[in-house]
Amino acid sequence: MRYDLNLLPVFIALMEERSVTRAAVRLGITQPALSNSLNRLRDTLRDPLFIRERYGIKPTQFAEEIAPAIAETLARLDEVIIGRQHFDPATSTRQFNIAPNSYVEIVLMPVVIARLREQAPGIKVSLSSFGNDLAEIGVISGTTDMALGRIVDPPDNLIVQHLMDDGLACVVRIDHPDIGDSLSREQYEQLRHVNVLPPGRLRVGLFQTLERQGLRRELAISVTHFLAVPEIIAVTDYCATLPRLICNQIAKDPRFKVLQPPVDLGTFPVEIAWHVRYRNDPAHQWFRQLLVETAAELSGKP
């Protein structure tokens, strides 16, 4: 029997999106075109494949059974075909869809974009939000090229690489009435703190570290992004405990001073994850190496 391979990405998009509308948007085709492809799939495979429900579509048992084999087949085809393609960063117009957490977006991505402007001016980058659900941000399906942050419990079809480690430091305003050039444990616990609650695992790690050290922290306010912290610190007597590389950026502003925390708060990892289908993609390999080199330079590691 002959199979139309163009129908297989349609099947995978429907399996992952569970919505004809979202699958059509993802594939860049109209809903009627997608429905036509689905009807051809049903005729070929002799199964309804997807049943319409109130809030989308539900795969049949047969669709669930064949989905892993189809996904693996597409991944292998991608590896073979893409791996043979030539890549020249100076002339490439490739677009990369990347999901960085808020820390990476501030610390790493500006340097990466500057290097792209010099080395690969035609390459485009689109950033999307990083969260705890790797499937939701598209990295498991491969629609997102890579995720950057703390990767926890990745599935077998993701490759994870360590990029760098960062530590923590404390920020207060330069003319804080109670804090000089150092910060004691007693002072830290007496201060009121700005807490950052970004998506992902960064917030969990800090809470766990403080608990292990028995260090108390009275929270004055919680914000959702690191960029909100400096303006709050500038007009209050609050303190913030932030990643050191973000503190280094804040320290360039004369309104602030960065201090060592009163106890060792350890380090946290920054990682990159990508779908196995991109393992031998020359463009993807080049971009990953750019990230590795940039991270090494920022963290001071050779």
C-alpha positions in Angstrom: 0.0 0.0 0.0 1.2 3.5 -0.8 1.1 6.1 2.0 1.1 9.9 1.6 3.8 11.0 4.0 2.4 14.6 3.9 -0.5 13.3 6.0 1.6 12.1 8.9 2.5 15.6 10.3 -1.3 16.3 10.2 -1.9 13.3 12.3 0.8 14.3 14.8 -0.5 17.9 15.0 -4.0 16.6 15.7 -2.7 14.2 18.4 -0.8 16.9 20.2 -3.2 19.8 19.8 -6.5 17.9 20.3 -8.1 20.7 18.2 -8.6 21.1 14.5 -8.3 24.9 14.8 -5.0 24.8 16.7 -3.6 22.0 14.5 -4.3 24.1 11.4 -2.7 27.2 12.8 0.4 25.1 13.8 0.7 23.6 10.3 0.0 27.0 8.6 -3.0 25.6 6.6 -6.7 26.4 6.6 -9.2 24.3 8.6 -10.9 23.0 5.4 -7.5 21.8 4.1 -6.7 20.1 7.4 -10.2 18.5 7.4 -9.6 17.2 3.9 -6.2 15.7 5.0 -7.9 14.1 8.0 -10.6 12.5 5.7 -7.8 11.0 3.5 -6.1 9.7 6.6 -9.3 8.0 7.8 -9.8 6.4 4.4 -6.2 5.2 4.3 -6.2 3.8 7.8 -9.8 2.7 7.9 -10.5 4.3 11.3 -12.2 7.5 12.4 -8.9 8.4 14.3 -10.5 11.4 16.1 -13.9 11.9 17.6 -15.3 15.4 18.1 -16.0 16.4 21.7 -17.4 19.5 23.3 -14.0 21.2 23.7 -12.0 19.6 20.9 -11.3 16.1 19.6 -10.3 12.9 21.2 -8.2 10.2 19.5 -9.5 6.7 19.0 -7.8 3.7 20.6 -6.3 2.9 17.2 -4.9 6.4 16.9 -3.4 6.2 20.4 -1.7 2.9 19.4 -0.1 4.1 16.1 0.9 7.5 17.3 4.3 6.5 18.8 5.3 4.7 15.6 4.3 7.6 13.4 6.2 10.1 15.6 9.3 8.0 15.6 9.1 7.6 11.8 8.9 11.3 11.3 11.8 11.9 13.7 14.0 9.4 11.9 13.1 11.0 8.5 14.0 14.4 9.9 17.4 13.2 11.1 18.3 11.6 7.8 17.1 14.5 5.6 18.1 17.5 7.7 21.4 16.0 8.6 22.4 16.1 4.9 21.6 19.7 4.4 24.4 22.3 4.2 24.2 25.2 6.7 26.0 28.6 6.3 25.2 30.9 9.3 26.2 34.0 7.3 23.5 33.4 4.7 20.9 31.4 6.6 17.4 32.8 7.1 16.3 30.0 9.4 13.9 30.8 12.3 14.4 29.3 15.7 11.6 29.0 18.2 13.0 29.0 21.7 11.4 28.8 25.1 13.7 30.3 27.7 12.8 30.8 31.3 12.8 34.5 32.5 16.3 34.2 33.9 17.7 33.0 30.6 15.7 35.6 28.7 17.4 38.4 30.7 20.9 36.9 31.2 21.7 34.8 28.1 19.5 35.9 25.2 20.6 39.5 24.7 24.2 38.3 24.3 23.1 35.5 21.9 21.1 38.0 19.8 24.1 40.3 19.6 26.3 37.5 18.4 23.6 36.4 15.8 23.6 40.0 14.5 27.3 39.7 13.8 27.6 36.1 12.7 24.2 35.2 11.3 22.2 38.4 10.5 19.5 36.5 8.6 18.6 34.1 11.3 15.4 35.0 13.2 14.5 34.1 16.8 11.1 33.8 18.3 10.8 33.5 22.1 7.9 31.9 23.9 7.2 31.4 27.6 8.9 28.6 29.6 6.8 26.7 32.1 6.8 23.4 34.0 4.9 21.6 31.2 7.4 20.7 28.5 4.6 19.4 26.3 2.7 22.7 26.5 5.7 24.8 25.4 6.1 22.5 22.3 9.6 21.1 22.9 8.4 17.5 23.3 6.7 17.7 19.9 9.6 19.5 18.3 7.6 22.6 17.3 9.7 24.5 19.7 13.4 24.1 18.8 14.7 24.2 22.3 13.9 25.0 25.9 16.3 26.8 28.2 16.1 26.7 32.0 15.9 23.9 34.6 14.7 20.7 32.8 13.1 18.3 35.2 11.9 14.7 34.3 12.4 15.0 30.5 10.8 12.3 28.4 13.0 9.9 26.3 12.6 11.9 23.1 14.4 15.0 24.6 18.1 15.5 24.8 19.3 17.6 27.7 22.6 19.3 28.0 24.1 21.3 30.9 24.9 24.9 30.0 26.2 26.5 33.1 25.6 27.1 36.9 24.8 30.3 38.6 24.7 31.3 42.3 22.7 33.8 44.3 23.3 37.3 45.8 21.4 40.0 47.5 20.4 43.4 46.3 19.4 46.5 48.4 19.4 50.2 47.6 22.7 52.0 47.8 21.6 54.3 50.7 19.8 51.6 52.8 19.8 53.0 56.3 20.5 49.6 58.0 22.8 47.8 55.6 26.5 48.7 55.0 29.0 46.7 53.0 28.0 43.3 54.3 24.8 41.4 55.3 24.6 39.3 58.4 22.2 36.5 59.0 20.4 38.6 61.6 20.0 41.5 59.2 18.8 39.3 56.4 16.1 37.8 58.7 15.0 41.3 59.9 14.7 42.7 56.4 11.5 42.5 54.4 12.0 40.8 51.0 10.9 41.0 47.4 10.2 37.6 46.1 10.2 36.5 42.5 7.7 33.9 41.4 8.6 33.2 37.7 7.3 30.2 35.9 9.4 27.1 36.2 11.6 25.7 38.9 13.7 28.7 40.0 11.2 29.8 42.7 11.1 26.2 44.1 14.8 26.0 44.3 15.3 29.2 46.4 12.6 28.2 48.9 14.2 24.8 49.3 17.7 26.3 49.8 16.5 28.8 52.4 14.7 26.0 54.3 17.8 23.8 54.2 19.9 26.6 55.7 17.3 27.4 58.3 17.2 31.0 57.0 14.0 32.9 57.5 12.7 35.5 55.1 9.8 37.8 55.7 8.1 38.5 52.4 6.9 42.0 51.6 5.7 41.4 48.1 5.9 38.7 45.4 6.3 39.6 41.7 6.2 37.5 38.5 9.4 38.7 36.8 12.9 39.7 37.7 12.6 43.0 35.8 10.0 44.2 38.4 12.5 43.9 41.3 14.9 46.9 40.8 12.2 49.6 40.8 10.7 48.2 44.0 14.1 48.0 45.7 14.9 51.6 44.7 12.0 53.1 46.6 11.9 50.8 49.7 14.2 49.3 52.3 13.5 45.8 51.0 16.0 43.2 50.0 15.9 40.7 47.1 17.8 37.4 46.7 18.4 36.9 43.0 20.6 35.0 40.6 24.1 36.4 40.7 24.3 37.2 36.9 21.1 39.2 37.2 22.6 41.0 40.3 25.7 41.8 38.2 23.4 43.7 35.8 21.6 45.5 38.5 24.9 46.5 40.1 25.6 48.7 37.0 22.8 51.0 38.3 24.3 53.4 40.9 21.0 53.1 42.9 21.9 49.6 44.1 24.5 47.6 45.9 25.0 43.8 45.6 26.0 41.8 48.7 27.0 38.3 49.5 24.2 36.3 51.2 24.8 35.6 54.9 25.1 31.8 54.2 26.1 29.7 51.3 23.0 29.4 49.1 24.7 27.1 46.6 24.2 27.1 42.8 21.5 26.2 40.3 21.9 24.7 36.8 20.9 26.1 33.5 20.1 23.5 30.9 19.1 23.2 27.3 16.6 20.6 25.9 15.8 19.7 22.4 13.9 17.0 20.5 16.0 14.0 19.2 14.9 14.9 15.6 17.3 17.9 15.8 20.3 15.9 16.9 22.0 16.0 13.5 20.5 19.2 12.2 23.5 21.4 11.2 21.7 24.6 11.9 20.5 23.4 15.2 23.9 22.1 16.1 25.4 25.5 15.3 22.9 27.4 17.4 23.4 25.0 20.3 27.2 25.6 20.2 26.6 29.3 20.1 24.6 28.9 23.4 27.3 26.8 24.9 30.0 29.3 24.1 27.9 32.3 25.3 27.0 30.5 28.6 30.7 29.6 29.2 31.7 33.2 28.7 29.0 34.6 31.0 29.7 32.1 33.8 33.5 32.5 33.5 34.1 28.9 32.6 36.6 27.9 29.9 
